[in-house]
Amino acid sequence: MNKKKLPVSLNIDKQKHDTMVFRKRNPIPQIYRKRYNNEFEYMFVLSKGVVKTHNPILVDCMHAGLELNGTTYKNYSKNEQVREKLASPVKEKKIKGNIWEYVVGKKQEDQEAKGHPAPFPCELVRDHILSWTNEDDMVLDPMSGSGTTPRVACELNRRYIGIDISPAYCEMARQRVKMIEQQSRLLFEYG
C-alpha cells in the first residue's frame, strides 16, 4: 500500500529581522554558464516576535584610538544635521557588518559533509548560533542537509532540531552529531 506523504508546514509567526550576505572566499567557478560567478548567498534572520538574544560579534575598528574633532561625512539632506556624540577616541571594537566571508569546504570540520553538494562552513553556522542564541536555547534548521547546524549546536550546548527530506542526509547529520557527542563525553571523562 502506497502512503501519500503530506508536505510539512511550520506555522510560525515570523518576521524578517535582518538580511545578511554569506560571501564565499573560494567560490566554485561557473565556466559553462553565461552569467557572472556566484560568490554570495543571502542569509535571512527570522524571529518569532521581537529578537530576544543578540550577542554581537565584535571586530577591530580600523581607526581605533583616533581622536575626532568633528564629522567627516558629507551632508546631503535639506536641513543641517550635526552629530552630537562622537566616539573620541574611536573605540577598539565595533559590531561586525552584515557581509560575512568564509572559505567553503577547506577546514577539517567541513570535510565531514563531503557527501553533500552544498554544505555551509561550520564557522558560519557557529557565528550565527553564537549571535542569536544562548546555551540551552533551541536551534531549528528546517533544511538541515548534511547536519552542519545540529552538529555545531551540539558543540555549543544548544538544543537542536534538524529537518531534511533526504534519509541519506539525515543519517549523515546523525553521524556528525554523534561524533561531537562522543568527543564531548571524552573531554568530560578525561578533562
Secondary structure by P-SEA (a helix, b strand, c coil): cbbbbcbbbbbccccccbbbbbcccccccccccccccccbbbbbbcccccccccbbbbbbbcccccccccccccccccccccccccccccccccccccbbbbbccccccccccccccccccaaaaaaaaaacccccbbbbbccccccaaaaaaaaacccbbbbbccaaaaaaaaaaaaaaaaaaaaaaacc
